[in-house]
């Protein structure tokens, strides 16, 4: 099946889903229909993605390779279009980054296959790099997270794999106290406070109320910060 036909099937399914969710449908078995359509969109979106890649046809969620192979043509068409505010390469790149971030933010509600998410992130990062090359004199904005708490610093180190890496080294593997002493040197935080946060992480049998890795809100906030920095797990 060719890309055009696959894509049409996908858009038809999305329209049907929208009708069901908005109440425009009189279906007597709404829940079952919703499940079936969402499942169809999930697997069919991957087929559209692969067909787009194979035929090298641009699509909103196309592969990175297809995206950049069609980039120059789309840039030229955007500059020729009198109905937008794009006048140069940088404005086009900025508009593309904005659009891709929109797709990224609403991905969980799109019902698309999970393999279509990473290409969005990759395209954003490559476009941001391209923007820097196009405008080398633009000063990069520095984000300051120096006000992070002790527990947040531990979560940062854990998310980056630093905590587990250091823990495997002698004498840290045998002593949480020694580990806390070392981290106090590099973080500037009180050793006793660090020990109280590290101990429940590496001693599951102890009281877990101070375990930073159980703090859902802090973890979500830090994951967002890492994402802003361009770091994804």
C-alpha positions in Angstrom: 0.0 0.0 0.0 1.4 3.4 -1.0 1.9 6.4 1.3 -1.0 8.4 -0.1 -3.5 5.6 0.6 -2.1 4.9 4.0 -2.2 8.5 5.0 -5.8 8.9 3.8 -6.8 5.9 5.9 -5.1 7.5 8.9 -6.8 10.9 8.5 -10.2 9.1 8.0 -9.6 7.3 11.3 -8.6 10.5 13.1 -11.8 12.2 11.8 -13.9 9.3 13.0 -12.2 9.4 16.4 -12.9 13.1 16.7 -16.5 12.6 15.8 -16.9 9.9 18.5 -15.1 12.0 21.2 -17.0 15.1 20.4 -20.4 13.4 20.6 -21.2 13.8 17.0 -21.6 10.1 16.6 -24.7 8.1 17.5 -22.7 4.9 18.0 -24.5 2.5 20.4 -21.1 1.0 21.5 -19.0 4.1 21.9 -16.3 2.6 24.2 -15.5 -0.3 21.9 -15.4 1.9 18.9 -13.0 4.3 20.6 -10.7 1.5 21.6 -10.7 0.0 18.1 -10.1 3.3 16.3 -7.3 4.4 18.7 -5.7 1.0 18.2 -5.9 1.3 14.4 -4.4 4.8 14.6 -1.5 3.6 16.8 -0.4 0.8 14.4 -1.4 2.6 11.2 0.6 5.7 12.0 3.7 3.6 12.0 2.8 2.2 8.6 2.4 5.8 7.3 5.7 6.8 8.9 7.6 3.9 7.1 5.9 4.5 3.8 6.7 8.2 4.0 10.3 7.3 4.7 10.5 4.7 1.9 8.9 7.0 -0.7 10.7 10.1 0.7 7.5 12.0 1.0 7.2 14.8 3.7 4.6 14.3 6.4 4.1 16.1 9.7 5.6 13.1 11.6 8.0 11.9 8.9 11.5 10.5 9.6 14.5 12.8 10.2 16.0 11.7 6.9 12.8 12.5 4.9 12.4 15.8 6.8 15.8 17.1 5.8 15.7 15.7 2.2 12.6 17.8 1.6 13.7 20.8 3.7 15.1 23.1 1.0 12.1 22.6 -1.2 9.7 23.4 1.7 11.8 26.4 2.6 11.6 27.8 -0.9 7.8 27.2 -1.0 7.4 28.9 2.3 9.3 32.0 1.2 7.2 32.2 -1.9 3.9 31.9 0.0 2.3 35.4 0.4 0.1 34.1 3.2 2.7 33.7 5.9 5.4 35.8 7.7 8.4 33.8 6.6 11.0 35.9 4.7 14.3 34.0 5.3 15.9 30.8 6.5 15.9 31.7 10.2 12.2 32.6 10.3 11.4 29.3 8.5 13.5 27.3 11.0 11.9 29.1 14.0 8.4 28.3 12.6 9.3 24.7 12.2 10.7 24.4 15.7 7.4 25.9 17.0 5.4 23.4 15.0 7.4 20.4 16.1 7.2 21.5 19.7 3.4 21.6 19.3 3.5 18.0 18.0 5.7 17.0 20.9 3.5 18.5 23.5 0.3 16.8 22.2 1.9 13.5 21.2 0.4 11.6 24.1 -3.1 12.6 22.9 -2.3 11.9 19.2 -2.6 8.1 19.6 0.4 7.7 17.3 2.9 4.8 17.7 5.7 5.5 20.2 8.4 5.1 17.6 7.2 8.4 16.0 8.1 10.4 19.1 11.9 10.3 19.0 12.2 11.7 15.5 10.3 14.8 16.7 12.9 15.4 19.4 15.8 14.8 17.0 14.4 17.2 14.4 14.0 19.9 17.0 17.6 19.6 18.2 19.0 19.6 14.7 16.9 22.6 13.8 18.1 24.5 16.9 21.7 23.7 15.9 20.9 24.8 12.3 19.5 28.1 13.7 22.7 28.7 15.6 24.7 28.2 12.4 22.5 30.6 10.5 22.8 33.2 13.3 26.1 32.8 15.0 26.0 36.2 16.6 22.9 35.5 18.6 23.8 35.1 22.2 22.7 31.7 23.6 20.4 32.1 26.6 21.8 30.4 29.7 19.3 28.7 32.0 20.2 28.9 35.7 19.1 26.0 37.9 21.5 26.7 40.7 18.7 27.1 43.2 17.9 23.4 43.1 17.5 21.7 46.5 19.6 18.8 47.9 17.0 16.2 46.9 16.7 17.7 43.5 20.5 17.5 43.0 20.3 13.9 43.8 17.5 13.3 41.3 19.5 15.2 38.6 22.6 12.9 39.3 20.3 9.8 39.3 18.6 10.8 36.0 22.0 11.4 34.3 23.3 8.1 35.5 26.0 9.7 37.6 24.7 8.4 40.9 24.8 4.8 39.8 28.1 5.2 38.1 29.8 6.6 41.3 28.0 4.2 43.6 29.9 1.3 41.9 33.3 2.7 42.8 35.2 1.7 46.0 34.6 2.7 48.8 31.1 4.1 47.9 29.8 0.6 47.0 30.3 -0.4 50.6 29.5 2.8 52.4 26.7 5.3 52.0 28.5 7.6 54.5 31.6 7.8 52.3 29.4 8.4 49.3 27.7 11.3 51.1 31.1 12.7 52.1 32.2 12.7 48.5 28.9 14.3 47.2 29.2 17.0 49.9 32.5 18.0 48.3 31.1 18.3 44.8 27.7 19.7 45.6 28.5 21.9 48.5 25.6 20.4 50.5 25.6 19.3 54.1 26.9 15.7 54.4 24.3 14.8 57.0 21.5 15.9 54.8 22.9 14.1 51.8 23.3 10.9 53.9 19.6 11.1 54.9 18.6 11.2 51.3 21.0 8.6 50.0 20.4 6.0 52.7 16.8 5.2 51.7 17.9 4.9 48.1 20.5 2.2 48.8 18.8 0.7 51.9 15.2 -0.2 50.8 14.5 -1.7 54.2 14.8 1.7 55.9 12.1 4.4 56.1 11.5 5.7 52.6 10.0 9.1 53.4 13.2 10.9 52.5 13.9 9.0 49.3 14.1 11.7 46.6 13.4 9.1 43.9 9.9 8.8 45.3 9.1 12.5 44.9 6.9 12.4 41.8 6.4 16.2 41.4 10.2 16.9 41.8 11.0 14.1 39.3 8.6 15.5 36.7 10.0 19.0 37.2 13.6 17.8 36.7 12.6 15.7 33.7 11.2 18.9 32.2 14.4 20.8 32.9 16.5 18.1 31.3 14.3 18.1 28.3 14.8 21.9 28.0 18.5 21.3 28.1 18.2 18.8 25.2 18.8 15.7 27.4 16.3 12.9 27.0 16.4 9.5 28.7 
